[in-house]
């Protein structure tokens, strides 16, 4: 595993979660649309980051543990049956 990449991914997750926690909510902003757009952007960035990180981790798991490939074809990545590995 590339240690620098793993640290960068976890750091990005923490920054996005902090952004979501610290962004003012739409009702507190003078312009409601501004707050909600930034929240949407932060949520979308976090979702894409987590999905990409999961795919990267699955590739490492398949390389390290041969029994993971059949398991990954049966179960989902985040929800049961959704995002299964291709056989």
N, C-alpha and C positions, 0 to 999 in steps of 0.2 A: 504494500500500500504506500502511496506517495504521501508522506507525512505532511508536507507543506500544503498539498491540495486538501487533505482532510481538515487541517486547521483553518484554511481559508473558507471551506464550506460551512463549518460550524460557526465561524465568526460572522459569516453572512447571515446565517439563520438568527443569531443573537441580535444582530443589528436590525434585521427586519422585524423581529418580535418587539424590540425596543421602540422602533418607529411606530408600530401599531399601538403600543401602549401609551406612547407620549404624544401622538398626534391628537390635537384637539378634536373632539367629536363635533359633528356637523352643527349641532344646536348652539355650540359656543362660539363658532366662527362668525365673523360679520357676514361672510358670504357662505351660505350652507353648501353650495355646490363644491367649493374649494376643498372643504374638509372631506367630503365623501369621495371625491375623485382620488385624492391622495391615499385614502384608506383602501380603495379598490386597487390602486397601483401596488401598494405594499402587499396586500393579500395575494394578488396575482403573482408578484415576484416571489413571494414565499412559497406558493404552490408550485411554481415552476422549479424553484430551487430544490424543494423536497422531492419532487418527482424525478428530477435529474440525478439527485444524490442516491435515491433508491435504486435507479437503474445501474449506477456506477457500483454500488455495493453488491448488487446481485451478480454483476460480472465477476467481481472479486470472489464472491461465495462459490460460484460455479467453478472457478479456477482452483480454489482451495479445497472444496468439498465436492467430490463427484456425485454424491447422493443428493445434492441440493437441486440439480436440474430437474429430476423427476418430481420432486416436491414442489418446485416453483411452477410446474405446469398444472398442478392440481389446485393450488391455493392462490388467492389474490394478493396483490401487493399491499393495498391499503384496506380493501373491503373484500369479503369472501367472493371469489369468482371474478373480481374485476382487476385487470392488470396482470393476468397470469403470464408466465414465460411462454414463449412459443416453443413447441416441441422440436 
